[in-house]
Amino acid sequence: MRYGRDYETDPNHFYFGDFERHNAEIATFHMDRILGYRRAVPTVGRVMNITEELRDKAERRLRKTFFVSPAKNHCFVSKCDYYCDTTHAICGAPDLKEGSVQVFLPDDTSVPRKHNKSPYRRTYSKKTQIALWQSDMRYCDWKVKTRKQYAHGRRLLDLVDLHIMDYLIINQDRHHYETFSVFGEIPSYAIHLDNGRSFGRTDIDDDDILMPLRQCCVIRPSTLFKLVSFYSGKTSLTQAFHESLSKDPAAPILAFKHYNALERRLHKIMQYILECMDKQPGGLDGMVMTEFHNNRVANPMPGEDIDATEDETETADNQAAPDPKVANPGVVNANVAGVPPAA
């Protein structure tokens, strides 16, 4: 545990520079479950003995990173791309440390998985901070619904589900999502991995996270039912969430100030759903669906790799928002694709 439960992310830090928090992974697993998704890896909190449970059982490469701090506490830094140095060491007191444990997924050579770039990933740039999807509300119609990956089936609805959860937990770091590749022709669901940078702020509601819902205006009936039941039913979102979190061995997992933020964000989600109902042809019937199908895009051929063209749009989708005085290249692409401009 690097930070206490009351810690708030420094507003001057970029989303890609924030530390990951073990309690955020625990809380997101519970949020995923009460929303009815059940796509996050089971995660539980526990206190670990750094020497007996980690150092003494570690392989040689990892064991070499353990040391004793000047305060006589047992620490380690592990091996990774970022933050694995003595400045960011994990230290016990003297050798006990609270952390989280996740179910270990099989290696992707045993159970193949696809690493999918999100069409709503951010720029990850200090200078170019606004991506095209953040500035053009027609982005979904032109750049997402026209892609074969999202034009037919469940994937667009999976993306909306994921971003509804990310909005509730304020996870701005969703650049990829994974899917299993072991079901043949049966479409795979998105796996909700890597949630450690969530629950960092209670004072903001980043509405950009909800852009897949706000722009695409589609939602699963099961997701809508769950949100409505939490919004106006007998059991609120925070009541169900707190009851679930209280069963974790490391409870309390979150400071109570997060609960007020969750209810505030749920209210905004419902407002955006109502806005979509007003502008979507057919109202609620045109918005709620179990699968999305764009009749302007051909169905994939049997055995066709619909992810093969994904990299072709990577640069365009994450470029800076165009100058409004200059013609928007997205308009040209949209008209070529046969998609009419949004009203």
Secondary structure as UniProt FT lines:
FT   TURN            5..6
FT   TURN            11..12
FT   HELIX           15..17
FT   HELIX           22..34
FT   TURN            35..36
FT   STRAND          43..49
FT   HELIX           50..54
FT   HELIX           55..57
FT   HELIX           60..63
FT   TURN            64..65
FT   STRAND          66..68
FT   TURN            70..71
FT   STRAND          74..76
FT   HELIX           86..88
FT   STRAND          90..91
FT   STRAND          96..102
FT   TURN            108..110
FT   STRAND          113..117
FT   TURN            119..120
FT   HELIX           132..135
FT   TURN            137..138
FT   HELIX           140..144
FT   TURN            145..146
FT   HELIX           148..151
FT   STRAND          152..153
FT   HELIX           155..169
FT   STRAND          176..180
FT   TURN            184..185
FT   STRAND          190..192
FT   TURN            196..197
FT   HELIX           207..210
FT   HELIX           211..216
FT   HELIX           221..232
FT   HELIX           237..245
FT   TURN            246..247
FT   TURN            249..250
FT   HELIX           257..279
FT   TURN            281..283
FT   HELIX           284..287
FT   STRAND          292..293
FT   TURN            295..296
FT   TURN            302..303
FT   TURN            306..309
FT   HELIX           310..313
FT   HELIX           314..317
FT   TURN            324..325
FT   HELIX           329..336
FT   TURN            337..338
//
